[in-house]
């Protein structure tokens, strides 16, 4: 701004830096919330794989595939818990970066606040001296005009004395005005130099912040992608295990495990219990014939 005491440009820069810091904080909170979700999901998967029955009476190759399936579900849960921890670590790094920039910025802001205050005070003082100088000059002109038009000698000398005093005061005011202008110019040059240094520092910080933020997003995307790759590898183990599952082998395994013998039962022959009973009953005996002697 052309106004020496204005801070509108500086204020715009500070506001932009504060917005950038806020954006970093929002991403940091996002990572923390995502970590909570990932950890909860991972724990639920682990509990599911350990506590929920899933084909527990299956045998042989299909049983092995189910064991691999449950183990890999557990591993996926562990991966999500690990991802949650990784996200928390990244959030902490973002927080540390944000706080580090804040501390470095605070030093520059304190310098700029002090120099703004000094500049404004000197500008105000200079303008007050200028106003005094203008007032003294106006008073001198009034006295000069009055002297030129006076007829009374006594009053003439009174005004002449006042004019001399006014001239002395004007010279003092002008001298003070010049000194304040010199001091103000020195402060203005110092402020301008510090302002440029502050802008360069803030620009460097903003470049660092954007670069750090961009890299953090890139890293987050890579972490999620890597997690998907690792999960797909675990699921691939399940598919490979299922490829080894043999229907014929499982049936044969069950038969061998539960078989009761290698021979079929002999045919059950008909036995005629009725005729066998009749044949087995003795004939009715006759009365003995007496034998004569």
Helices and strands as residue ranges (DSSP letters): H 8-51, H 60-148, H 153-243, H 247-258, H 273-280
